[in-house]
Amino acid sequence: MNDEPIVILLVEDDLAHAEIVRRNFESSRVANRLIHLTDGQAALDYVNQQGEYCDPAKSPPPGAILLDLRLPKVDGLDVLK
């Protein structure tokens, strides 16, 4: 089993909600890298390594995704599809 922290992709348009998640991770000493995106299109671009997220060294594949369902541009349910 690999002991390296995974990348967690947080897709949340409400900055206050994203901050709550970040603070909870920090207080729980979660060592994972948290990447925050604010809309569904950016999430799709990230997981498909397109546009500004095409470099896997800068945008590593996430091991987990925390996805809001009501997002601008592309809804979270459409991201899941």
Backbone bond lengths (Angstrom), bond angles and torsions (degrees), N, CA, C in turn:
res aa  C-N    CA-C-N  psi(-1)  N-CA   C-N-CA  omega(-1)  CA-C   N-CA-C  phi
1 M - - - 1.462 - - 1.530 108.90 -
2 N 1.319 116.41 137.67 1.453 123.02 -179.03 1.529 109.12 -82.25
3 D 1.342 116.84 128.52 1.462 120.73 -179.17 1.519 113.45 -91.83
4 E 1.336 116.98 1.40 1.454 119.61 179.77 1.524 109.86 -73.64
5 P 1.340 115.93 141.11 1.470 118.80 178.49 1.524 111.36 -63.79
6 I 1.312 115.30 144.26 1.465 119.98 176.29 1.522 109.57 -86.81
7 V 1.300 115.92 162.04 1.460 121.97 173.87 1.525 107.37 -86.45
8 I 1.325 115.75 131.14 1.461 121.40 176.16 1.521 107.40 -110.31
9 L 1.321 115.71 123.37 1.455 121.84 178.27 1.523 108.07 -95.84
10 L 1.322 116.16 117.17 1.462 122.82 177.27 1.525 107.84 -103.17
11 V 1.329 116.44 117.47 1.466 121.31 178.95 1.525 106.81 -112.08
12 E 1.333 114.61 101.34 1.463 121.62 -173.50 1.518 108.84 -148.29
13 D 1.335 116.59 122.30 1.459 119.89 -178.81 1.523 113.53 -83.05
14 D 1.311 118.22 -20.25 1.461 122.03 178.63 1.535 108.37 -86.87
15 L 1.336 115.64 110.50 1.465 120.18 -175.22 1.527 112.24 -62.95
16 A 1.329 117.67 -32.17 1.465 120.36 177.84 1.524 110.73 -66.49
17 H 1.324 117.60 -40.21 1.467 121.14 177.61 1.523 110.78 -65.91
18 A 1.314 116.64 -41.23 1.463 120.47 178.40 1.525 110.71 -63.07
19 E 1.311 116.36 -38.55 1.468 120.61 178.67 1.525 110.95 -66.28
20 I 1.320 117.71 -37.81 1.471 121.30 176.22 1.521 110.16 -60.62
21 V 1.317 116.82 -45.12 1.472 120.64 178.55 1.522 109.75 -61.52
22 R 1.338 116.90 -47.55 1.459 120.74 -178.85 1.530 111.10 -59.35
23 R 1.323 116.92 -46.14 1.470 120.82 -179.62 1.526 112.00 -64.16
24 N 1.327 116.27 -39.60 1.468 119.13 178.04 1.518 111.74 -65.72
25 F 1.312 116.75 -40.09 1.457 119.61 175.93 1.521 110.08 -61.78
26 E 1.328 115.50 -45.02 1.464 120.75 -178.61 1.526 110.97 -63.19
27 S 1.323 117.91 -46.38 1.467 120.73 -178.74 1.528 112.12 -68.31
28 S 1.323 116.51 -25.79 1.470 120.94 177.03 1.519 112.05 -88.56
29 R 1.321 115.29 0.17 1.464 122.79 179.37 1.527 112.30 60.25
30 V 1.311 115.13 38.35 1.461 120.65 174.49 1.532 106.76 -71.70
31 A 1.316 116.01 121.51 1.470 120.88 -173.67 1.522 113.06 -87.06
32 N 1.293 117.04 -0.88 1.460 120.79 -176.75 1.524 111.68 -71.00
33 R 1.328 114.81 149.57 1.463 120.56 174.75 1.527 107.70 -77.94
34 L 1.318 116.78 128.68 1.458 122.57 -179.99 1.523 108.39 -107.25
35 I 1.324 116.02 122.25 1.458 121.91 176.76 1.522 107.13 -111.06
36 H 1.330 115.68 124.83 1.464 120.89 -175.81 1.527 110.42 -107.33
37 L 1.319 115.72 126.23 1.466 122.90 173.09 1.524 107.66 -121.99
38 T 1.334 116.00 154.45 1.466 118.57 -172.44 1.523 115.93 -111.73
39 D 1.336 118.11 1.30 1.469 117.97 177.64 1.527 110.59 -150.38
40 G 1.315 114.56 161.91 1.453 120.84 -176.29 1.516 114.18 -66.19
41 Q 1.318 117.74 -34.58 1.469 119.57 178.91 1.522 110.77 -65.18
42 A 1.320 116.88 -41.08 1.465 120.29 177.38 1.530 110.52 -62.94
43 A 1.330 116.70 -37.88 1.466 120.48 177.84 1.526 110.87 -62.82
44 L 1.326 116.55 -45.06 1.465 120.05 178.01 1.522 111.21 -63.05
45 D 1.323 116.59 -43.27 1.463 120.31 177.92 1.526 110.58 -61.00
46 Y 1.320 116.70 -40.93 1.464 120.66 -178.63 1.531 111.02 -64.30
47 V 1.327 117.29 -52.75 1.470 119.39 -175.80 1.532 111.92 -68.79
48 N 1.333 116.86 -25.46 1.468 120.43 177.70 1.524 112.24 -94.98
49 Q 1.323 116.58 4.82 1.466 123.63 179.39 1.526 111.67 49.53
50 Q 1.325 114.69 56.50 1.459 121.74 179.84 1.522 110.31 -117.15
51 G 1.328 115.62 158.89 1.461 120.91 176.10 1.508 111.83 60.02
52 E 1.328 116.09 -131.74 1.466 120.34 -177.15 1.525 113.16 -68.32
53 Y 1.320 117.88 -8.87 1.462 122.15 -179.02 1.530 112.94 -104.95
54 C 1.330 117.41 20.78 1.463 120.61 -174.70 1.527 113.64 -76.05
55 D 1.317 118.53 -16.80 1.465 121.37 -179.08 1.530 109.58 -92.88
56 P 1.347 118.13 109.59 1.464 120.00 -177.83 1.527 113.18 -65.25
57 A 1.321 117.98 -19.63 1.469 119.94 176.75 1.532 110.44 -70.50
58 K 1.323 116.50 -34.44 1.465 121.13 179.16 1.526 112.23 -91.29
59 S 1.317 116.55 -26.32 1.466 122.38 -177.57 1.523 109.02 -130.55
60 P 1.338 116.75 73.05 1.468 119.61 -176.36 1.524 112.20 -66.02
61 P 1.316 116.87 149.85 1.466 120.05 179.75 1.533 111.12 -58.71
62 P 1.327 117.12 136.86 1.461 119.02 -179.95 1.524 111.59 -76.56
63 G 1.326 114.75 146.53 1.460 120.64 173.06 1.513 111.29 -90.86
64 A 1.329 116.11 -17.58 1.467 122.70 178.30 1.531 107.93 -152.99
65 I 1.332 115.19 149.42 1.461 121.12 178.35 1.529 108.48 -128.79
66 L 1.328 115.63 126.16 1.460 121.63 171.99 1.522 105.99 -102.82
67 L 1.317 116.88 112.46 1.462 121.90 -167.99 1.515 111.70 -120.24
68 D 1.331 116.03 120.24 1.456 121.74 170.80 1.528 107.20 -70.62
69 L 1.305 117.90 145.53 1.463 119.92 -178.37 1.518 113.09 -88.53
70 R 1.299 118.16 -27.00 1.461 121.92 179.51 1.525 108.03 -105.37
71 L 1.327 114.78 99.18 1.461 121.84 -175.28 1.523 110.82 -127.30
72 P 1.331 117.07 154.09 1.470 119.42 172.83 1.525 111.24 -74.32
73 K 1.299 115.34 162.43 1.476 126.23 178.65 1.517 111.68 69.26
74 V 1.316 118.47 -70.47 1.471 122.29 176.43 1.523 106.85 -125.49
75 D 1.323 117.19 122.40 1.448 123.04 -179.47 1.535 110.81 -62.42
76 G 1.326 116.23 149.81 1.461 120.78 179.93 1.520 113.81 -58.00
77 L 1.341 117.33 -35.04 1.467 119.41 177.71 1.522 111.11 -66.03
78 D 1.330 117.02 -34.71 1.465 119.88 176.41 1.513 111.13 -71.47
79 V 1.321 117.70 -32.81 1.468 120.70 175.07 1.532 109.13 -61.75
80 L 1.318 116.82 -41.05 1.461 120.12 179.73 1.527 112.26 -64.09
81 K 1.330 116.29 -34.83 1.468 119.76 -179.56 1.502 109.23 -65.61
